[in-house]
């Protein structure tokens, strides 16, 4: 069931999303060569505690405040003291905050040090795909319009693999809500976009195949062919006359 949010609920979700944008502004500049992914997660935990929130992923049993996925990891990378960031890595930080019961969700991929042009292009394409998906998220369109917009950029323009096994979703009162928001055209429900929807739009784009595999930890998702992947995400709220990017942080450099 799709839960349309009222004005009070959107205000609470907006507050959580703005806090998450502030977290990215604080944490992203600190991501450096030689850090472990656990070091990054600790920064996220400290920030969330400081504002009186809780890591949203704890609701689903994930062992970290941030899903930190490096290079060929697509999503759900578990923070680890053993995983050290190296020069040239791309590091996706997927973070949510539970603030007074309202959930925010956003992902930014950080390019660390001397990233090769082919991977810079992947990050650029994923950000373009996200922007296209958000532009298609307006009252009167359907969810599949978002999927088509993302796919037209990532696959149509750049020729990349668009992950189909995982997708965006409703968010705000829980971590994962209806509707699902695929990143490429699929069958199944295709509801019309309505005022009051709050959605997490999140392209997961691979240089090679769109196929993915689950690691032995039962969380980390990697590309099936070992090639690199990028993940970008915003939470948006739909109004009758516009769509607001609640997690926007346009001044962020990553």
N, C-alpha and C positions, 0 to 999 in steps of 0.2 A: 504494500500500500504506500502510495506517495503521500508524504506529510507536507502539506503547504504550511509555511511559517507565517505567523502574524507579525505585526510591527514590533511588539515587545520581544519576541523570539529572535527576529532578525537583528535587533539592537544588541542582544546578548551575544549572538554569533559574531556580529561585527566587532564587538569589543575583544573577543577571543582572537579573531583573525588579525586585528591590528596589533595585538600583543605578539602574535606569531611573526608578523612582518618585522617587528622590533627585534625579535629573537634572531632572525636571519641577519639583520643589520649588525647585530653585535657579534654573532658567531662566525659568519662567513669570512670576515677579514682575518680571523685567527686560524683558519685552516691552512696549515703549512706542511711542507715536506718534513718528515721525521715524526709527525704526530701519529698516534694510533687512532683507530676509529673509536675506541673507548674514550680516549681523551676528548674527542669531539662530542661524544654523547654526554660526558660529564659536564661540559660547558652548557649543553642544552638543559640538562637536569637542574643545574644551578640557576639558570635564568628562569625556568618555569617555577621553581620553588620560590624564587625571589618575588615573583608577581602573585603568589598565592594560588597558582594553578597546579594541575597534575598532568603528567604525560598521558596523552589520550590513548596511546597504543597499549598502555597497561591494562585497559579495559578488555583487550582481546588476548592478553597473555603474552604479548611480545616482550622479549627480555631487553628492552632499551627504550629510551625516550625518542630516539631517532632511528629510522631505518637508513643505514649508511651503506650504499651500494657503489662499488668501485669497478670501473672499466667494463668487464664483461658481465658484471652482476646487474640485473635489470631492476629488481626491487627487493625489499625485505632483508637487506644485508644486516646481520647481527653485529652490533658493536663488539670489538675485540681488542684486547691489549696486544695481540699477536699480529694484527693487521696494520701495517705501517704505511702511511701515505708516502708515495714516491714522486719524484719530479716527472711531470708529464701526465699524471693520472687525471681522470675526471671522476668526481666524487658526488654522487647524488644524495642529498640530505632530504629525506621525507619525514616531516615532523608534524605532529598535531598537539594541540593544547586543549585540555578540558578545564575551562575557566567558568566556575559557578554552574557547571552542568552543560555549558555550551561548547561545542566542538569546532575547532578550526583544523584545516588540513592544507598543506602546501609543500611543494618540492622545488628545490633549486639544485642544479648541477654546477659544482664548482670546478673550474679548470685550474689545476695546480701547477705552477711553474711553466716549463717549456712544453706546452701541449702541441702535438703534431697538427698540421693543417687539416688532415682528414678527420680528426676528432673535433677540432674547432667547428668544422663544417657540420658535423653531426649535432653538436650542441645548438648551433645556429638554426638548423632545420627543425629541431624539436621545439625551440622557442617560437619559431614561426608557426608551426603546427598548432601549438597551444593558443597563440593569438588568433589564428583562424577559427579554431573551435569556439573560443569565447565570442568572437564576432557573430557566429551563427547561433549563439544561445540567446534568442530573443523570443518574446511572446508571439505565438502563432506558428513558429517553426516546430519541427519535431526533433526528438533526440537524435534520430538518424542524420539530421542536417549537421549536427555537431560532428558525428562520426565521419560523414562525407568530407567535411571541411578539413579535419585533421588528416585524413587519408590522402586527400588531393594534394596536400603540401608534402607530407612525409614520403609517400610512395609515388604519387603522380609527378611531383616536381623533382624530388631528390632520388627516387628509386630505392628507398630504404624499406626494411621490414617493419611493419606495424604490428606490435604485439596484440594478439586477439584473445589470449587466454585470461588476461586481466584487463580491467577497465576502470573508468571513473564511476561515480556513484553520487547519490544523494548524501547529504551530510548536515550536521548542525546540532541535532538533538541526540544523535548517536554517531559512531564512527562510520559505519556503513549503513546507508538507507537506500530504499528504492528512489528513483529508478537507476538501473545500470546505465552507464554512459560509455559505450564501446568507442574505440578509436579508429575502427574501420567498419564498413557496412557488414551487418550480420542480420540473421533472421531474429525472430522473437519480438517482444513488445517494442512499440515505437510510439510512446505517448507524446502528445502535444505539450510543448513547453508553456507553462502557466506562471502568472505572477504568484509569488510566494514560494517557488522552488528555490532551494539552495543546493548547488551542485559542486562537486569536485571534478574538474575537468583535468585529465592527466595523461597526455601522450607518453607512451613508452616506445621508443623508436630504436631499432637495431640497424647497424650498418649492413649486416647480412640477412640471414633468414629471420622470419618473424617467430619461428618456433623457439620455445624455452624449455628449461628443465628445472626440476626441484632438487636442491642439494640435500645431503644426508641430514642436515640439521632441521629439515622439514619447514624451513622458513625461506632461506635464500633462493631466489629465482635467478638463473643465469641463462645466457643465450645458448641455444643448442649447438651452435657452431663455434663458440668461443670468441666470436667477434664482439666489439664493444657496443654498449647500449647507453642511451640517455633518457632521463626522466625529468619532466617539468610539470608543475601542477599549480593551479590556483583554485580557491573556493570563490564562487560567484553567487550573488543573489539576484533573482529575476524580479523586476518590477514591471508594471503595465507599460511604461514608456522608456525603460532603459534597463540595462544589466550592469550591476556594480561588482567590480573585482574587489572582494573584501580583503584579500590577502596581498593587495598590490604593494610593492615596494620598488618603485621605478628607479630610485636612486641606488639600488643595490648593484654592486659590481662583482660578478662572480664568473 
